Amino acid sequence: MTEYGRGRAPEPWHPEDPLYGEQGWTGQATQQGQVPYAGGQQQYPQEPQFQDPQFQEPQYQQYPQQFQEPQFQEQQYPQQQYVPQDPQLQQQFHPQQQQLHPQPQPQPVYDGQGWDTGQGQQLQQQQLQEQVQYQGGPAPVDPYAGADPYAQQVATGYPGEAPDLYTTPEAFPPPQPPGRRRVDPDPVDEPETEEAQESLLAADADEEPPGRGGRRAGRGKGGKGKGGKPKRSGAACLVAALVIVAVVGGGGYYGYSYIKDRFGAAEDFAGSGSEESVDIEIPKLAGLGQMGRILKEAGVVASAQAFVDAANANPKGKSIQPGVYTLKKKMSAAAAVAVMIDPTKLNVITVTEGMRNTKVYDAIDKKLGKPAGTTKDIAQREAKNLGLPAWAGTDPKLIDPLEGFLYPTRYDLGKDSTPESLLKEMVKNATAKYTELGIEGKAKELGLENPLQVVTVASLVNAEGKNHDDFRKMAEVVYNRLKKSNDVTNQKLQFDSTYNYVKNQSEINFNLKEAQAFDNPYNTHFVKGLPPGPIGNPGLEALTATLSPDHGGWMFFVSVDGHTTTFTKTYDEHLKLVNEFQERQKQQKNGG
């Protein structure tokens, strides 16, 4: 219930109106005081009760006892059962009959000039009772005069006299007919500010929020302190204090860190570092900032900003390549940059185009700190387990089954790198590239027997040529000399690179007669056709030139100055170039 002692039903007028309430809507001013029952007993006010909104009516005030007829008082309260003293009339007013024959509710009467104020109803009530007493039966029902519909509640009166309060300046407006009444909305209880703040701290978890129709039932133990104010929980205050301290402290720390990093000198170590080394891998497309963070996390430099500053200060600082570097811990940023700008300091193995396997094996042993020959022995012993394709040669004449399958590129080394892991990675890259180029399907188109011969031709082209244009013409020379119609060289390639491969050398000036007499399957001065396998690891340009040769009809080539390769179609042109080459060689020997 609200503070006015009512339920949810609307009030037609404000409860402070002295004329609050009505009697059968007579509009008559009620008198102040308490109304007794018909029997003369003192009437006590009823307690406010919840009622159905459809039947609830506002409370009203009664006339004092001295101004009311006893009969009217008996009709005034239908809540008390009326029983006449005349025995003849008691049967007619039996309670059951009253329930079966309820009296009609009085309605306001309009007399043409205004609404009836109800002053004539007392006389009508008296006449009705007289008819009941002398006629011996129920009185006829008057639709405009009956039991008071608003007498369902007992109203408390105002003490003292009842002046005409409608004439005073503070008076409320006079009551309106039922059809003109407006329903005032229920007042909404606003939440208490202190209680809302206290709920934020969640100190008293046992409190219940106020309901819609009234205020909260009560508080738990210790809900309020002195003066009715809610107590502050000690735990809530402590939590709030800790939050404030954390926010202020954290903000100050981060603010200090930001100012220091933004405007202060970056932290840096001094010197070339400690004795402890660490392998640092710089990924591809990494910027200086990312490099600095990687080095800082590994303990090489003191801060990423110091490394960035040192790299920007070095003219070659922006040319640092990705890869694995062996660096010392606690190095100055400038010392770390000096190591990383040197390509030779990279902990990598780079297989160049045309590079032979023997040199690759030596590089792996050196980088991994293995005894000389370790990787070569593994390659020969584990060749079948390193991932070679099915079409790789199994000819016993092959010097090295892995020749041509260690694809030229850079390989980064790490702590877990081994000869086996590196060889497998190289073979995997070569096989993937050969598959991408489709050399298996193009072997027959080029007049070759199998894909291995495509790789072999590419290795020869890579060994003899100088650039891509040379590669295409060199491939044309190979295909023309392999033709059965070749009666100039009799299908011999006569490449010096094959003889050097067998001898594991790279010499230009060697005895030609000795080379022609040297019996070896790889020596094209001695045998016809292609060698059993590649003589090196061809690069991408040599491979693409082999698959798309220059169809210029070239048969011969020679490099007179050692830098430029000249191609000819006839043997006479070739002999002329050979004579020029030999003359140049004599001049160099004589110091000319």
MIFIDREN-109373 format. One line per 8 residues: number of its first residue (from 0); their letters; for each residue x, y, z of C-alpha. Coordinates in Angstrom, 2 decimals, m for minus. Layout:
// residues N
NUM> a> X/Y/Z ~ ...
END
This chain:
// residues 592
0> mteygrgr> 0.00/0.00/0.00 ~ 1.04/3.58/m0.49 ~ 1.41/6.21/2.14 ~ m2.26/7.15/1.70 ~ m3.39/3.70/2.81 ~ m4.87/2.51/m0.48 ~ m4.25/m0.08/m3.09 ~ m3.70/0.29/m6.82
8> apepwhpe> m7.20/1.68/m7.52 ~ m7.28/5.29/m8.73 ~ m8.55/8.12/m6.53 ~ m11.04/10.53/m8.05 ~ m9.82/13.35/m5.81 ~ m6.79/14.12/m3.73 ~ m6.93/12.63/m0.24 ~ m6.28/16.00/1.36
16> dplygeqg> m9.57/17.34/0.01 ~ m11.77/17.92/3.11 ~ m14.74/16.76/1.06 ~ m12.87/13.60/0.03 ~ m15.41/10.79/m0.63 ~ m19.08/10.80/m1.52 ~ m22.35/9.24/m0.43 ~ m24.27/7.85/m3.35
24> wtgqatqq> m22.69/10.73/m5.21 ~ m24.87/13.35/m3.61 ~ m22.30/16.07/m3.74 ~ m23.28/16.94/m0.16 ~ m20.56/18.08/2.20 ~ m19.92/15.50/4.89 ~ m19.74/16.42/8.48 ~ m16.69/15.72/10.51
32> gqvpyagg> m16.81/13.20/13.26 ~ m17.43/9.50/13.76 ~ m20.67/7.81/12.72 ~ m22.20/5.36/15.24 ~ m24.09/2.22/14.38 ~ m27.89/2.06/14.62 ~ m27.72/0.37/17.97 ~ m25.96/3.27/19.52
40> qqqypqep> m22.55/1.64/19.76 ~ m19.47/3.62/18.98 ~ m18.21/3.05/15.39 ~ m14.49/2.51/15.06 ~ m12.80/3.38/11.80 ~ m11.93/0.51/9.57 ~ m8.36/m0.24/8.65 ~ m7.50/0.55/5.01
48> qfqdpqfq> m7.83/m2.60/2.92 ~ m6.88/m3.73/m0.57 ~ m9.91/m4.02/m2.79 ~ m10.59/m4.99/m6.34 ~ m10.00/m1.95/m8.58 ~ m13.44/m2.52/m10.15 ~ m15.26/m1.99/m6.88 ~ m12.94/0.15/m4.84
56> epqyqqyp> m14.25/3.64/m4.15 ~ m12.63/6.51/m2.25 ~ m13.32/7.06/1.40 ~ m15.74/9.71/2.55 ~ m16.71/11.52/5.72 ~ m19.94/11.13/7.72 ~ m22.20/13.57/9.47 ~ m22.03/13.68/13.27
64> qqfqepqf> m24.59/11.69/15.17 ~ m26.83/14.60/16.12 ~ m27.63/15.46/12.48 ~ m28.66/12.02/11.18 ~ m31.83/9.97/11.45 ~ m31.43/6.47/12.96 ~ m33.14/4.92/9.99 ~ m30.75/6.57/7.57
72> qeqqypqq> m27.80/5.38/9.60 ~ m29.03/1.81/9.35 ~ m29.26/2.08/5.59 ~ m25.96/3.88/5.50 ~ m23.85/0.79/6.19 ~ m24.72/m2.24/4.11 ~ m21.75/m3.98/5.67 ~ m23.77/m4.36/8.94
80> qyvpqdpq> m26.85/m6.61/8.48 ~ m30.02/m4.58/9.11 ~ m32.78/m6.39/11.09 ~ m35.93/m4.37/11.99 ~ m37.23/m4.67/15.55 ~ m40.79/m5.38/14.32 ~ m41.14/m9.22/14.18 ~ m43.44/m8.94/11.17
88> lqqqfhpq> m40.76/m7.26/9.15 ~ m37.86/m9.54/10.14 ~ m38.88/m12.24/7.66 ~ m39.01/m9.72/4.85 ~ m35.54/m8.56/5.66 ~ m33.97/m11.96/6.04 ~ m30.29/m11.94/4.94 ~ m30.92/m14.49/2.24
96> qqqlhpqp> m33.66/m12.37/0.73 ~ m31.37/m9.41/0.73 ~ m28.84/m11.39/m1.24 ~ m31.49/m12.60/m3.68 ~ m33.04/m9.15/m4.05 ~ m30.26/m6.61/m3.85 ~ m31.23/m3.02/m3.71 ~ m30.44/m0.95/m6.82
104> qpqpvydg> m27.68/1.53/m6.53 ~ m28.62/5.17/m6.31 ~ m27.79/7.33/m9.26 ~ m27.37/11.10/m9.37 ~ m30.43/13.01/m10.51 ~ m30.29/15.87/m12.92 ~ m33.12/18.43/m12.35 ~ m32.59/20.52/m15.43
112> qgwdtgqg> m30.59/23.14/m13.61 ~ m27.77/21.10/m12.15 ~ m26.92/17.82/m10.52 ~ m28.89/16.87/m7.43 ~ m26.87/17.66/m4.34 ~ m28.54/14.86/m2.41 ~ m30.41/17.01/0.13 ~ m33.73/15.29/m0.63
120> qqlqqqql> m32.46/11.79/m0.13 ~ m33.01/11.75/3.62 ~ m36.71/12.29/3.14 ~ m36.85/9.58/0.50 ~ m35.11/7.13/2.83 ~ m37.58/7.85/5.62 ~ m40.61/7.36/3.34 ~ m39.19/4.07/2.10
128> qeqvqyqg> m38.85/2.71/5.64 ~ m42.39/3.77/6.57 ~ m43.76/1.89/3.59 ~ m41.94/m1.22/4.71 ~ m43.34/m0.99/8.25 ~ m47.05/m0.33/7.41 ~ m47.48/m2.24/4.17 ~ m45.86/m5.46/5.36
136> gpapvdpy> m43.76/m5.96/2.28 ~ m40.69/m4.63/0.55 ~ m40.92/m1.12/m0.72 ~ m40.93/m0.44/m4.42 ~ m37.54/0.17/m5.77 ~ m36.73/3.70/m6.67 ~ m33.88/3.70/m9.24 ~ m32.75/7.06/m8.01
144> agadpyaq> m32.83/6.36/m4.26 ~ m31.35/3.28/m2.67 ~ m28.55/1.98/m0.62 ~ m25.48/4.12/m0.63 ~ m22.99/2.45/m3.01 ~ m20.14/4.28/m1.40 ~ m20.92/3.03/2.08 ~ m18.73/m0.05/1.69
152> qvatgypg> m15.95/1.55/3.62 ~ m15.96/3.27/6.94 ~ m14.39/6.66/6.68 ~ m12.75/8.57/9.41 ~ m13.97/12.09/9.90 ~ m12.21/15.32/10.59 ~ m12.50/16.62/14.16 ~ m14.45/19.75/14.88
160> eapdlytt> m17.01/21.60/12.84 ~ m17.30/21.28/9.10 ~ m17.22/24.69/7.42 ~ m18.07/25.24/3.80 ~ m14.56/24.52/2.50 ~ m15.44/24.97/m1.15 ~ m15.54/28.75/m0.64 ~ m12.00/29.01/0.78
168> peafpppq> m9.03/29.94/m1.45 ~ m7.29/26.65/m0.66 ~ m10.35/24.55/m1.53 ~ m10.14/21.70/m4.00 ~ m12.46/21.83/m7.00 ~ m15.97/20.47/m6.34 ~ m16.65/16.82/m7.19 ~ m17.58/15.96/m10.75
176> ppgrrrvd> m20.21/13.56/m12.06 ~ m18.99/9.97/m12.68 ~ m18.84/10.49/m16.42 ~ m16.52/13.45/m16.10 ~ m14.05/11.98/m13.65 ~ m10.38/11.54/m14.58 ~ m8.17/8.86/m13.13 ~ m4.94/10.11/m11.63
184> pdpvdepe> m1.93/7.91/m12.32 ~ m0.29/6.07/m9.45 ~ 2.70/7.84/m7.99 ~ 5.98/6.17/m8.81 ~ 8.45/5.64/m6.02 ~ 11.83/6.98/m7.00 ~ 14.85/4.97/m5.88 ~ 16.80/6.43/m3.06
192> teeaqesl> 20.07/7.97/m4.11 ~ 22.10/6.58/m1.23 ~ 20.64/3.11/m1.71 ~ 21.49/3.22/m5.41 ~ 25.04/4.21/m4.62 ~ 25.29/1.53/m1.98 ~ 24.12/m1.11/m4.48 ~ 27.03/m0.22/m6.72
200> laadadee> 29.46/m1.21/m4.02 ~ 27.57/m4.46/m3.47 ~ 28.26/m4.31/0.23 ~ 24.94/m5.66/1.53 ~ 23.92/m8.55/m0.67 ~ 20.84/m9.40/1.43 ~ 18.88/m6.24/0.58 ~ 15.83/m6.58/m1.63
208> ppgrggrr> 14.85/m3.92/m4.20 ~ 11.58/m2.07/m3.52 ~ 8.46/m3.46/m5.13 ~ 6.11/m1.61/m7.42 ~ 3.27/m1.15/m4.99 ~ 5.24/m0.02/m1.97 ~ 8.58/0.34/m0.34 ~ 11.01/m2.42/0.51
216> agrgkggk> 9.88/m4.63/3.35 ~ 12.99/m4.10/5.39 ~ 16.72/m4.52/5.62 ~ 18.95/m7.23/6.84 ~ 21.03/m7.00/9.90 ~ 22.90/m3.75/10.05 ~ 20.96/m2.29/7.12 ~ 20.93/1.22/8.52
224> gkggkpkr> 23.02/3.16/10.93 ~ 22.21/6.06/13.14 ~ 19.73/8.54/11.79 ~ 18.17/6.01/9.43 ~ 21.01/6.32/6.92 ~ 22.35/3.16/5.30 ~ 25.65/1.93/6.63 ~ 28.70/1.78/4.45
232> sgaaclva> 30.21/m1.68/4.38 ~ 33.85/m1.79/5.42 ~ 34.59/m4.32/2.67 ~ 33.02/m2.04/0.06 ~ 35.08/0.92/1.20 ~ 38.22/m1.19/1.14 ~ 37.47/m2.42/m2.38 ~ 36.83/1.14/m3.55
240> alvivavv> 40.08/2.32/m2.00 ~ 42.04/m0.50/m3.61 ~ 40.48/0.26/m7.00 ~ 41.39/3.92/m6.71 ~ 44.96/3.09/m5.68 ~ 45.32/0.59/m8.53 ~ 44.01/3.05/m11.10 ~ 46.17/5.90/m9.89
248> ggggyygy> 49.24/3.69/m9.49 ~ 48.81/1.92/m12.81 ~ 48.18/5.17/m14.63 ~ 51.25/6.71/m13.09 ~ 53.41/3.73/m14.03 ~ 52.26/3.60/m17.61 ~ 52.47/7.35/m17.88 ~ 56.05/7.25/m16.65
256> syikdrfg> 56.88/4.40/m19.03 ~ 55.34/6.23/m21.96 ~ 57.20/9.46/m21.22 ~ 60.44/7.57/m20.71 ~ 60.08/5.59/m23.95 ~ 58.91/8.63/m25.88 ~ 61.31/11.26/m24.70 ~ 64.03/9.46/m22.73
264> aaedfags> 67.10/7.72/m24.08 ~ 66.51/4.07/m24.99 ~ 68.16/1.47/m22.79 ~ 71.26/m0.06/m24.32 ~ 74.06/m2.43/m23.40 ~ 77.72/m1.62/m23.84 ~ 80.36/m3.63/m25.67 ~ 80.27/m6.61/m28.01
272> gseesvdi> 78.32/m8.87/m25.69 ~ 78.90/m11.73/m23.32 ~ 80.36/m15.15/m24.01 ~ 76.92/m16.72/m24.44 ~ 75.75/m16.99/m28.05 ~ 72.25/m17.40/m29.43 ~ 70.86/m18.05/m32.90 ~ 68.40/m15.37/m34.00
280> eipklagl> 66.08/m15.97/m36.94 ~ 64.83/m12.85/m38.74 ~ 61.74/m13.66/m40.80 ~ 61.11/m12.39/m44.29 ~ 59.66/m8.88/m44.69 ~ 60.54/m8.03/m41.09 ~ 61.02/m4.34/m40.34 ~ 63.56/m2.81/m38.00
288> gqmgrilk> 61.02/m2.58/m35.20 ~ 60.19/m6.27/m35.43 ~ 63.89/m7.14/m35.59 ~ 64.53/m5.09/m32.47 ~ 61.73/m6.82/m30.55 ~ 63.06/m10.25/m31.55 ~ 66.55/m9.32/m30.40 ~ 65.28/m7.87/m27.12
296> eagvvasa> 63.25/m10.99/m26.31 ~ 66.36/m13.12/m26.94 ~ 68.44/m10.93/m24.62 ~ 70.75/m9.67/m27.37 ~ 69.90/m5.96/m27.03 ~ 68.50/m4.01/m24.10 ~ 65.62/m2.41/m26.00 ~ 64.05/m2.52/m29.44
304> qafvdaan> 64.27/1.26/m29.76 ~ 68.02/1.21/m29.27 ~ 68.36/m1.26/m32.14 ~ 66.15/0.84/m34.40 ~ 68.16/3.96/m33.62 ~ 71.46/2.16/m34.29 ~ 70.19/0.70/m37.59 ~ 68.98/4.10/m38.78
312> anpkgksi> 72.33/5.60/m37.86 ~ 74.22/3.00/m39.93 ~ 74.26/3.62/m43.72 ~ 73.71/m0.12/m44.34 ~ 71.29/m0.58/m41.46 ~ 68.27/m0.92/m43.74 ~ 69.93/m3.63/m45.86 ~ 69.77/m6.31/m43.16
320> qpgvytlk> 68.61/m9.54/m44.75 ~ 66.28/m12.12/m43.25 ~ 67.85/m15.30/m42.01 ~ 69.58/m16.80/m38.98 ~ 72.31/m14.85/m37.22 ~ 74.60/m16.10/m34.47 ~ 74.78/m13.23/m31.98 ~ 75.98/m12.80/m28.43
328> kkmsaaaa> 73.79/m11.80/m25.56 ~ 73.92/m8.29/m24.04 ~ 75.41/m6.70/m27.13 ~ 75.19/m3.00/m27.75 ~ 72.67/m2.16/m30.44 ~ 75.43/m0.81/m32.72 ~ 77.45/m4.05/m32.35 ~ 74.40/m6.14/m33.25
336> vavmidpt> 73.73/m4.01/m36.33 ~ 77.37/m4.33/m37.42 ~ 77.09/m8.13/m37.42 ~ 73.75/m8.26/m39.17 ~ 74.69/m6.01/m42.07 ~ 77.44/m8.48/m43.04 ~ 75.92/m11.20/m45.28 ~ 78.72/m13.59/m44.40
344> klnvitvt> 77.56/m13.54/m40.79 ~ 74.25/m15.04/m41.71 ~ 73.88/m18.56/m40.40 ~ 72.62/m19.79/m43.74 ~ 73.67/m21.94/m46.66 ~ 73.14/m20.52/m50.12 ~ 73.10/m22.95/m53.02 ~ 73.94/m20.94/m56.11
352> egmrntkv> 72.74/m21.77/m59.63 ~ 74.89/m24.47/m61.20 ~ 76.60/m25.26/m57.89 ~ 77.85/m28.84/m57.63 ~ 76.88/m31.14/m54.81 ~ 80.43/m31.49/m53.52 ~ 80.53/m27.79/m52.67 ~ 77.09/m27.98/m51.04
360> ydaidkkl> 78.24/m30.83/m48.82 ~ 81.31/m28.92/m47.73 ~ 79.25/m25.85/m46.87 ~ 76.86/m27.92/m44.72 ~ 79.72/m29.52/m42.81 ~ 81.30/m26.15/m42.19 ~ 78.10/m24.43/m41.02 ~ 77.03/m27.26/m38.76
368> gkpagttk> 80.52/m27.85/m37.44 ~ 80.70/m31.41/m38.78 ~ 83.87/m33.22/m39.84 ~ 84.67/m32.93/m43.54 ~ 82.91/m35.57/m45.64 ~ 80.08/m36.14/m43.13 ~ 77.31/m34.81/m45.35 ~ 78.69/m36.50/m48.47
376> diaqreak> 78.68/m39.88/m46.76 ~ 75.09/m39.36/m45.61 ~ 74.02/m38.35/m49.12 ~ 75.46/m41.50/m50.69 ~ 74.19/m43.78/m47.95 ~ 70.69/m42.29/m47.54 ~ 70.00/m41.18/m51.11 ~ 66.87/m43.32/m51.40
384> nlglpawa> 65.47/m41.96/m48.14 ~ 65.82/m38.25/m48.86 ~ 62.70/m37.79/m51.00 ~ 63.95/m38.22/m54.58 ~ 61.18/m38.51/m57.21 ~ 60.41/m41.89/m58.77 ~ 61.93/m40.86/m62.11 ~ 65.30/m40.04/m60.52
392> gtdpklid> 68.08/m42.08/m62.08 ~ 69.18/m45.41/m60.71 ~ 71.95/m45.85/m63.24 ~ 75.02/m47.29/m61.47 ~ 77.16/m44.97/m63.58 ~ 75.79/m41.98/m61.67 ~ 78.50/m40.31/m59.62 ~ 75.96/m38.78/m57.22
400> plegflyp> 72.21/m39.62/m57.32 ~ 71.45/m36.30/m55.58 ~ 73.20/m34.22/m58.23 ~ 70.72/m31.82/m59.76 ~ 68.24/m32.20/m56.84 ~ 69.71/m29.74/m54.33 ~ 67.69/m26.76/m55.51 ~ 69.54/m23.42/m55.62
408> trydlgkd> 68.25/m21.03/m52.97 ~ 69.10/m19.89/m49.45 ~ 68.59/m22.21/m46.51 ~ 68.48/m20.87/m42.97 ~ 70.15/m22.91/m40.29 ~ 68.89/m23.31/m36.75 ~ 69.69/m25.22/m33.61 ~ 67.82/m28.26/m34.90
416> stpesllk> 69.40/m28.27/m38.36 ~ 71.17/m31.49/m39.39 ~ 72.71/m32.72/m42.66 ~ 69.72/m34.98/m43.22 ~ 67.18/m32.21/m42.60 ~ 68.94/m29.83/m44.96 ~ 69.30/m32.42/m47.74 ~ 65.64/m33.36/m47.47
424> emvknata> 64.62/m29.71/m47.69 ~ 66.76/m29.16/m50.78 ~ 65.43/m32.26/m52.54 ~ 61.89/m31.27/m51.68 ~ 62.34/m27.82/m53.21 ~ 63.86/m29.23/m56.42 ~ 61.12/m31.82/m56.86 ~ 58.42/m29.21/m56.33
432> kytelgie> 59.98/m26.91/m58.92 ~ 60.34/m29.67/m61.51 ~ 56.74/m30.65/m61.01 ~ 55.67/m27.02/m61.39 ~ 57.54/m26.71/m64.69 ~ 56.06/m29.99/m65.97 ~ 59.36/m31.50/m67.15 ~ 57.92/m35.02/m67.21
440> gkakelgl> 55.48/m34.18/m69.98 ~ 57.92/m32.07/m71.99 ~ 60.79/m34.57/m72.14 ~ 59.37/m36.35/m75.18 ~ 58.61/m33.07/m76.94 ~ 62.28/m32.12/m76.66 ~ 63.45/m35.50/m78.02 ~ 64.74/m36.66/m74.63
448> enplqvvt> 64.23/m40.04/m73.04 ~ 63.14/m39.07/m69.52 ~ 62.80/m36.12/m67.14 ~ 66.25/m36.76/m65.70 ~ 67.76/m35.88/m69.09 ~ 65.91/m32.56/m68.99 ~ 67.66/m31.76/m65.70 ~ 70.95/m32.96/m67.19
456> vaslvnae> 70.64/m30.62/m70.20 ~ 69.75/m27.76/m67.88 ~ 72.85/m28.44/m65.79 ~ 75.04/m28.32/m68.91 ~ 73.39/m25.10/m70.06 ~ 73.89/m23.54/m66.62 ~ 77.57/m24.57/m66.54 ~ 78.45/m23.25/m70.02
464> gknhddfr> 76.28/m20.14/m70.34 ~ 76.66/m16.70/m68.81 ~ 73.13/m15.27/m68.91 ~ 69.63/m16.12/m69.97 ~ 70.21/m15.32/m73.62 ~ 73.23/m17.57/m73.59 ~ 71.19/m20.29/m71.92 ~ 68.64/m20.49/m74.72
472> kmaevvyn> 71.32/m20.60/m77.44 ~ 73.30/m23.13/m75.42 ~ 70.23/m25.38/m75.17 ~ 69.86/m25.13/m78.96 ~ 73.50/m26.26/m79.37 ~ 72.87/m29.29/m77.14 ~ 69.77/m30.39/m79.05 ~ 71.42/m29.91/m82.47
480> rlkksndv> 74.52/m31.90/m81.49 ~ 72.38/m34.74/m80.15 ~ 70.70/m35.16/m83.50 ~ 71.58/m38.26/m85.47 ~ 72.13/m36.08/m88.53 ~ 75.05/m34.36/m86.79 ~ 78.11/m35.42/m88.81 ~ 80.31/m32.55/m87.63
488> tnqklqfd> 80.82/m33.68/m84.03 ~ 79.28/m37.14/m84.54 ~ 76.74/m36.57/m81.71 ~ 79.46/m35.64/m79.26 ~ 78.75/m32.59/m77.14 ~ 82.46/m31.88/m76.43 ~ 81.67/m29.70/m73.39 ~ 84.64/m28.83/m71.19
496> stynyvkn> 82.36/m28.61/m68.17 ~ 81.77/m32.36/m68.25 ~ 85.48/m33.10/m68.14 ~ 85.94/m30.62/m65.29 ~ 83.07/m32.27/m63.41 ~ 84.78/m35.65/m63.54 ~ 88.02/m34.08/m62.45 ~ 86.22/m32.02/m59.79
504> qseinfnl> 87.81/m28.85/m61.11 ~ 86.91/m25.67/m63.01 ~ 89.72/m25.12/m65.45 ~ 89.60/m23.43/m68.82 ~ 93.07/m24.26/m69.96 ~ 93.55/m27.99/m69.98 ~ 95.08/m30.40/m72.44 ~ 92.43/m31.14/m75.06
512> keaqafdn> 94.10/m34.34/m76.24 ~ 94.16/m35.68/m72.71 ~ 90.49/m34.81/m72.34 ~ 89.59/m36.57/m75.57 ~ 91.44/m39.70/m74.43 ~ 89.96/m39.73/m70.93 ~ 87.47/m42.60/m70.75 ~ 84.58/m41.64/m68.46
520> pynthfvk> 80.80/m41.72/m68.98 ~ 80.60/m38.06/m67.94 ~ 83.34/m36.91/m70.33 ~ 81.50/m35.69/m73.43 ~ 84.82/m35.30/m75.22 ~ 85.10/m39.04/m75.12 ~ 81.49/m40.39/m75.24 ~ 78.50/m39.54/m77.43
528> glppgpig> 75.31/m38.09/m76.13 ~ 74.46/m36.88/m72.66 ~ 76.29/m37.89/m69.47 ~ 74.44/m40.31/m67.11 ~ 73.18/m37.46/m64.96 ~ 73.39/m33.77/m64.18 ~ 76.74/m32.15/m63.49 ~ 75.34/m29.50/m61.16
536> npglealt> 72.12/m27.99/m59.77 ~ 70.49/m25.85/m62.46 ~ 68.64/m22.68/m61.56 ~ 65.28/m21.48/m62.78 ~ 66.62/m19.53/m65.79 ~ 68.58/m22.52/m67.06 ~ 65.52/m24.76/m66.64 ~ 63.17/m22.44/m68.52
544> atlspdhg> 65.77/m21.96/m71.31 ~ 66.09/m25.73/m71.64 ~ 62.33/m26.05/m72.03 ~ 62.21/m23.19/m74.57 ~ 65.48/m23.19/m76.61 ~ 66.47/m20.66/m79.26 ~ 65.82/m22.17/m82.70 ~ 68.64/m20.32/m84.44
552> gwmffvsv> 70.43/m23.46/m85.68 ~ 73.47/m22.88/m83.49 ~ 76.10/m25.62/m83.42 ~ 79.25/m24.06/m81.91 ~ 80.21/m21.51/m79.25 ~ 83.38/m20.11/m77.76 ~ 84.28/m17.40/m75.25 ~ 87.26/m15.49/m76.57
560> dghtttft> 87.69/m13.07/m73.62 ~ 86.24/m15.33/m70.92 ~ 83.20/m13.09/m70.44 ~ 81.27/m13.04/m73.71 ~ 80.10/m16.18/m75.47 ~ 79.92/m16.19/m79.26 ~ 77.73/m18.72/m81.12 ~ 78.23/m19.93/m84.72
568> ktydehlk> 76.43/m22.29/m87.08 ~ 79.39/m23.66/m89.11 ~ 82.59/m25.35/m88.14 ~ 84.73/m22.90/m90.16 ~ 83.36/m19.96/m88.17 ~ 84.03/m21.88/m85.05 ~ 87.69/m22.63/m86.00 ~ 88.32/m18.98/m86.64
576> lvnefqer> 87.07/m18.11/m83.15 ~ 89.12/m20.91/m81.63 ~ 92.32/m19.50/m83.22 ~ 91.53/m16.08/m81.73 ~ 91.03/m17.65/m78.34 ~ 94.36/m19.53/m78.44 ~ 96.23/m16.40/m79.52 ~ 94.82/m14.51/m76.57
584> qkqqkngg> 95.86/m17.27/m74.20 ~ 99.51/m17.10/m75.44 ~ 99.62/m13.36/m74.88 ~ 98.42/m13.77/m71.31 ~ 101.11/m16.38/m70.58 ~ 103.83/m14.16/m72.00 ~ 102.63/m11.20/m69.97 ~ 101.29/m9.45/m73.01
END
